[in-house]
Amino acid sequence: MSLPDYAIEARNVVKTYAATKTTPQIQALKGIDLQVPRGSVFGLLGPNGAGKSTFINILAGLVRKTSGSVQIWGRDIDERPRDARAAIGVVPQEIAADPFFTPRESLEVQAGMYGVPPKERRSMELLTALGLADKAEAYVRQLSGGMKRRLMVAKAMTHNPPVLILDEPTAGVDVELR
């Protein structure tokens, strides 16, 4: 099988949140057309409330788009949702790590959720690459904010996805690490 031309391809993606008793209908995305070539680094910039996180959540399968089409690594998110989710690793804005696990355990659990066989897991390799090898057996609650952010990057990479998305990657990180 050949590699896709685009890591991410979105055509006329619209997201409208329905009105509730207390809020009017909100159109968060108004027809996004985007092609991110394979092998590129791409930044999605915009002011707060522009829909960046909504778009990322659609890519990750956490939010359903109202209309349009999206492919991740050549896999349509509607036709092949599992394959599309397996092709993407997302580092969310918020730190989401169990404080009672060690970084190594966090990566092992994450890899298990993606069905990575134990012999193929790269937990220590990822921790080393992100400068956390010496904290592999510490509890997550003992890590600094920047270390927790790096752990989130490692978690997003446990299943070796071809596409990696970082939502607000410098939030809570010191100036040197940024």
TANOR-V160863 format. One record per pair of residues at least 4 apart in sequence whose C-alpha atoms are under 7 Angstrom apart, sorted by the first residue. I is the first residue (numbers start at 1). GAP is how many residues later the second one is. D is the distance in whole Angstrom. If there is no record, write none. Layout:
i: (I;I)
gap: (GAP;GAP)
d: (D;D)
//
This chain:
i: (4;4;5;5;6;6;6;6;6;7;7;7;7;7;7;8;8;8;8;8;9;9;9;9;9;9;10;10;10;10;10;10;10;11;11;11;11;11;11;12;12;12;12;12;13;13;13;13;13;13;13;13;13;14;14;14;14;14;14;14;14;15;15;15;15;15;15;15;16;16;16;16;16;17;17;17;18;18;19;19;19;20;28;29;36;44;46;51;52;53;53;54;55;56;57;57;57;58;58;58;58;60;60;61;70;70;71;71;71;72;72;72;73;75;75;75;76;76;76;77;77;80;81;82;83;84;86;87;87;87;88;88;88;88;89;89;89;89;89;89;90;90;90;90;91;91;91;91;91;91;92;92;93;93;93;95;95;95;98;99;99;99;100;100;101;101;101;101;102;102;102;102;102;102;103;103;103;103;103;103;104;104;104;104;104;105;106;107;107;107;107;108;108;109;110;110;110;111;111;111;111;111;112;114;116;116;116;117;122;122;123;124;124;125;126;126;127;127;127;127;127;128;128;130;132;138;143;143;144;145;145;145;146;146;146;146;147;148;149;150;151;152;153;154;157;170;173;173;174)
gap: (69;70;32;33;29;30;31;32;67;29;30;31;65;66;156;27;28;63;64;65;25;26;27;61;62;63;22;23;24;25;59;60;61;21;22;23;57;58;59;19;20;21;56;57;16;17;18;19;20;52;54;55;56;15;16;17;18;51;52;53;54;12;13;14;15;50;51;52;10;11;12;13;50;8;9;10;7;8;4;5;6;4;23;22;6;8;4;4;4;4;114;4;4;4;4;5;6;4;5;6;7;25;30;24;6;7;4;5;6;4;12;15;14;5;8;9;4;5;8;4;7;4;4;4;4;4;75;74;75;76;73;74;75;76;67;68;72;74;75;76;66;74;75;76;61;62;65;74;75;76;74;75;74;75;76;53;54;57;42;40;41;42;39;40;4;5;38;39;4;34;35;36;37;38;4;33;34;36;37;48;4;19;20;32;33;4;4;4;16;48;51;4;15;4;4;45;48;4;5;10;47;48;4;45;4;5;43;4;4;36;4;4;9;4;4;28;4;5;6;9;27;4;5;20;4;4;4;5;4;4;27;28;4;26;27;28;4;4;4;4;4;4;4;4;4;8;4;5;4)
d: (6;6;6;6;6;6;4;5;6;6;6;5;6;5;6;6;5;6;5;6;6;5;6;6;5;7;7;5;5;6;6;4;6;6;5;7;6;5;6;4;5;5;5;7;7;7;5;5;7;7;6;4;6;5;5;5;7;6;5;5;6;6;6;5;7;5;5;7;6;4;6;7;6;6;5;6;5;7;6;4;4;6;5;6;7;7;6;6;6;6;7;6;6;6;6;5;5;6;5;6;6;6;7;7;6;6;5;4;6;7;6;7;6;6;7;5;6;7;7;5;5;6;6;6;6;7;7;5;6;6;5;6;5;6;4;6;6;6;5;6;5;6;5;6;6;6;6;6;5;6;7;5;5;5;7;7;7;7;7;6;5;5;6;7;6;6;6;6;6;6;5;5;4;5;6;5;7;7;6;7;6;6;7;5;7;6;6;6;6;6;7;6;6;6;7;6;7;6;5;7;5;6;6;6;6;6;6;7;6;7;6;6;7;6;6;6;6;5;5;7;7;6;5;6;6;7;6;6;6;6;6;6;6;7;5;7;6;6;7;6;6;6;6;6;6;6;6;6;6)
//
